[in-house]
Amino acid sequence: MSEEIGYKIQQIVDNGHAVQITLAEDVQTEPVSQKQLIMENVSKKLDQDTKEQVMPLLEAMLQAQPTIKMKSYAQTNISITMPKNRYERFGRPQVGEILRIDIKKI
């Protein structure tokens, strides 16, 4: 199985002989409100009859709460250390640029 994923460079540390690149998965996520997360989590734990009774009350209670937008995706992070000459052969990518990483089990 092969999965190519883009990773955004978060940090570069160059010690002269080796370069360490810290990458975070480059994903686009939609913000999720705190109210929505609470409603979904409570809903999963209740049977249908209890949901019908509790959910309208919970929704009314949460309406008064401020809506906080949150990211809901746990990113994969990678740190790579390589010889400086190999880093230079890659074109010396900089912070903010995206690298494509091919992850395979062999």
QUILINQUI-V990017 format. One record per pair of residues at least 24 apart in sequence whose C-alpha atoms are under 10 Angstrom apart, sorted by the first residue. I is the first residue (numbers start at 1). J is the second residue. Records with the same first field share a line. If there is no record, write none. Layout:
I = J ; J
//
This chain:
1 = 103 ; 104 ; 105 ; 106
2 = 102 ; 103 ; 104 ; 105 ; 106
3 = 101 ; 102 ; 103 ; 104 ; 105
4 = 100 ; 101 ; 102 ; 103 ; 104
5 = 98 ; 99 ; 100 ; 101 ; 102 ; 103
6 = 97 ; 98 ; 99 ; 100 ; 101 ; 102
7 = 75 ; 76 ; 77 ; 78 ; 96 ; 97 ; 98 ; 99 ; 100 ; 101
8 = 77 ; 78 ; 94 ; 95 ; 96 ; 97 ; 98 ; 99 ; 100
9 = 77 ; 78 ; 79 ; 93 ; 94 ; 95 ; 96 ; 97 ; 98 ; 99
10 = 77 ; 78 ; 79 ; 94 ; 95 ; 96 ; 97 ; 98
11 = 79 ; 94 ; 95 ; 96
12 = 79 ; 80 ; 81 ; 93 ; 94 ; 95
13 = 81
14 = 81 ; 82 ; 83 ; 84 ; 87
15 = 84
16 = 83 ; 84
17 = 82 ; 83 ; 84 ; 85
18 = 81 ; 82 ; 83 ; 84 ; 85 ; 86 ; 87
19 = 80 ; 81 ; 82 ; 83 ; 84 ; 85 ; 86 ; 87 ; 88
20 = 79 ; 80 ; 81 ; 82 ; 83 ; 84 ; 87
21 = 78 ; 79 ; 80 ; 81 ; 82 ; 87 ; 93 ; 94 ; 95
22 = 77 ; 78 ; 79 ; 80 ; 81 ; 95
23 = 76 ; 77 ; 78 ; 79 ; 80 ; 95 ; 96 ; 97 ; 98 ; 99
24 = 75 ; 76 ; 77 ; 78 ; 79 ; 98 ; 99
25 = 74 ; 75 ; 76 ; 77 ; 78 ; 98 ; 99 ; 100 ; 101
26 = 75 ; 76 ; 77 ; 97 ; 98 ; 99 ; 100
27 = 73 ; 74 ; 75 ; 76
28 = 71 ; 73
29 = 70 ; 71 ; 72 ; 73
30 = 69 ; 70 ; 71 ; 72 ; 73
31 = 68 ; 69 ; 70 ; 71 ; 72 ; 73
32 = 67 ; 68 ; 69 ; 70 ; 71 ; 72
33 = 66 ; 67 ; 68 ; 69 ; 70 ; 71 ; 72
34 = 62 ; 65 ; 66 ; 67 ; 68 ; 69 ; 70 ; 71
35 = 59 ; 61 ; 62 ; 63 ; 65 ; 66 ; 67 ; 68 ; 69
36 = 62 ; 67 ; 68 ; 69
37 = 70 ; 72
38 = 62
//
